[in-house]
């Protein structure tokens, strides 16, 4: 008998965090997740997925652009994220948390320049 057991990853693929909460899918949910860094999985997902969500958003982005820009501007990833990247030969995500944040801010500026500029 082997002492190693396979890790069950089935719950990680279903779009929910470890507490069963769904990952953000709408702009409003992204904004809420970015404002709650203590909910680590949802915050990390929102931060890393924001640029893609913004670039793929419909016209409703204009309604939420100011709030989204504000949430991104004040989203501060925990220091552990930066420390974990140091010494990693092949990070799973090539962008650092601050790079993800910057890319998302640029995407909002690109999609809704006037609304985002008012916040910045």
Wavefront OBJ file of the C-alpha trace (Angstrom):
o trace
v 0.000 0.000 0.000
v 1.263 3.409 -0.898
v 1.392 6.185 1.670
v 0.671 8.729 -1.053
v -2.931 9.471 -1.857
v -4.199 11.316 -4.894
v -5.371 14.834 -4.218
v -9.032 15.333 -5.108
v -9.147 18.407 -7.329
v -12.747 18.012 -8.473
v -14.028 20.839 -6.270
v -11.403 23.261 -7.601
v -12.657 22.944 -11.148
v -16.301 23.777 -10.418
v -15.957 27.560 -10.123
v -16.307 27.672 -6.337
v -13.876 28.439 -3.556
v -13.163 26.128 -0.635
v -16.198 27.465 1.270
v -18.544 26.769 -1.639
v -18.932 30.383 -2.753
v -18.977 30.917 -6.500
v -16.093 32.795 -8.044
v -17.019 36.209 -9.482
v -18.754 36.129 -12.855
v -20.291 39.603 -13.157
v -18.721 43.040 -12.919
v -20.518 43.669 -9.615
v -19.178 40.402 -8.196
v -15.639 41.299 -9.301
v -15.933 44.661 -7.542
v -17.190 42.982 -4.351
v -14.394 40.384 -4.444
v -11.708 43.033 -4.982
v -12.960 44.882 -1.908
v -12.596 41.794 0.316
v -8.932 40.725 0.359
v -9.598 38.575 3.432
v -11.528 36.158 1.164
v -8.244 35.066 -0.392
v -9.392 32.710 -3.160
v -12.111 35.007 -4.495
v -9.831 38.069 -4.229
v -7.001 36.305 -6.050
v -9.336 35.011 -8.755
v -10.840 38.488 -9.237
v -7.438 40.154 -9.400
v -5.969 37.649 -11.838
v -9.089 37.530 -14.042
v -10.018 41.219 -14.059
v -8.224 42.173 -17.266
v -9.855 39.357 -19.230
v -13.274 40.178 -17.753
v -12.918 43.882 -18.556
v -11.819 43.326 -22.141
v -14.703 40.900 -22.697
v -17.370 42.991 -20.959
v -20.411 44.399 -22.683
v -21.752 47.955 -22.422
v -22.603 47.468 -18.747
v -18.935 48.094 -17.981
v -19.589 51.805 -18.500
v -22.063 51.778 -15.608
v -19.546 50.210 -13.217
v -16.292 51.681 -14.552
v -15.804 54.172 -11.700
v -16.484 51.597 -8.982
v -14.313 48.995 -10.706
v -11.442 51.461 -11.137
v -11.697 52.430 -7.476
v -11.785 48.777 -6.359
v -8.736 47.958 -8.488
v -6.858 51.046 -7.354
v -7.226 50.080 -3.707
v -6.884 46.307 -4.149
v -3.720 45.400 -2.306
v -2.618 41.789 -2.604
v -1.159 40.277 0.553
v 2.634 40.381 0.846
v 2.738 36.560 0.878
v 1.891 36.531 -2.826
v 4.996 38.513 -3.665
v 7.177 36.437 -1.355
v 5.917 33.167 -2.845
v 7.047 34.233 -6.307
v 10.639 34.841 -5.211
v 12.681 31.762 -5.995
v 10.049 30.068 -8.128
v 11.581 28.762 -11.320
v 8.285 28.433 -13.188
v 5.418 30.347 -11.626
v 1.965 29.077 -12.576
v 0.930 32.633 -13.437
v 3.720 34.649 -15.066
v 2.241 37.937 -13.862
v 2.754 39.194 -10.345
v -0.305 40.445 -8.453
v 0.726 44.057 -9.034
v 1.115 43.361 -12.768
v -2.389 41.846 -12.848
v -3.716 44.935 -11.092
v -1.901 47.293 -13.480
v -3.110 45.400 -16.556
v -6.692 45.539 -15.302
v -6.427 49.292 -14.662
v -5.079 49.829 -18.178
v -7.935 47.717 -19.564
v -10.525 49.880 -17.781
v -8.818 53.011 -19.075
v -8.854 51.545 -22.573
v -12.517 50.524 -22.460
v -13.943 53.515 -20.509
v -11.357 56.302 -20.558
v -13.507 59.145 -19.224
v -15.135 57.237 -16.358
v -11.881 55.623 -15.267
v -9.932 58.887 -15.534
v -12.386 60.591 -13.153
v -11.454 58.058 -10.477
v -7.733 58.142 -11.151
l 1 2 3 4 5 6 7 8 9 10 11 12 13 14 15 16 17 18 19 20 21 22 23 24 25 26 27 28 29 30 31 32 33 34 35 36 37 38 39 40 41 42 43 44 45 46 47 48 49 50 51 52 53 54 55 56 57 58 59 60 61 62 63 64 65 66 67 68 69 70 71 72 73 74 75 76 77 78 79 80 81 82 83 84 85 86 87 88 89 90 91 92 93 94 95 96 97 98 99 100 101 102 103 104 105 106 107 108 109 110 111 112 113 114 115 116 117 118 119 120
